[in-house]
Amino acid sequence: MGQLIVLGYPDAAEAEEVRRELVGLQQDHLIALEDAVVVVHHSEGKVELRQALNLTAAGAVSGGFWGTLVGLLFLNPLVGAAVGAGVGAASGAMTDLGINDGFLKEVGEALKPGKAALCLLVKEATTDRVIEKLRRHAGHTQLLQTNLSHTDEDHLKELLDQAKQQAEALRLS
């Protein structure tokens, strides 16, 4: 099971930017993410979950492929594709992989209106290198919640504080 880390940001744009940068760091093998969801508490009170993967669309594509294959076997690929896509979309919509949606909505409700959070389920990471790469966001990043051990959480807080100080020193120079 991965480590859950919830980071707070002043707005959705910065949370989305950090998520995009983390995906890039995944390609550099500095972090392995199981899930990354941006949670936004809009000023009118609505909570929005911006999932990294649209399971409904993925299910429709997968179901369409398998439906076409089955349809070919029974000499009617179009009907097979349509039925397969429908079943795949339905199963994708009902699947909750990664971080539990109920938990994500609770995080959103706890945020102040206009604020955002980036909820990460991390398989493994080279924490100091990841924070170094994301240093420019450190001044706006707030550690909201983790399931890390107290020691690991304290270490993460130290690294974030160091990154904030370095970002501030660079900004002033």
Secondary structure as GFF3:
##gff-version 3
##sequence-region A 1 173
A	DSSP	beta_strand	3	9	.	.	.	ID=ss1
A	DSSP	alpha_helix	12	27	.	.	.	ID=ss2
A	DSSP	beta_strand	31	41	.	.	.	ID=ss3
A	DSSP	beta_strand	47	50	.	.	.	ID=ss4
A	DSSP	alpha_helix	55	73	.	.	.	ID=ss5
A	DSSP	alpha_helix	77	94	.	.	.	ID=ss6
A	DSSP	alpha_helix	101	110	.	.	.	ID=ss7
A	DSSP	beta_strand	116	125	.	.	.	ID=ss8
A	DSSP	alpha_helix	127	133	.	.	.	ID=ss9
A	DSSP	three_ten_helix	135	140	.	.	.	ID=ss10
A	DSSP	beta_strand	142	146	.	.	.	ID=ss11
A	DSSP	alpha_helix	150	172	.	.	.	ID=ss12
###
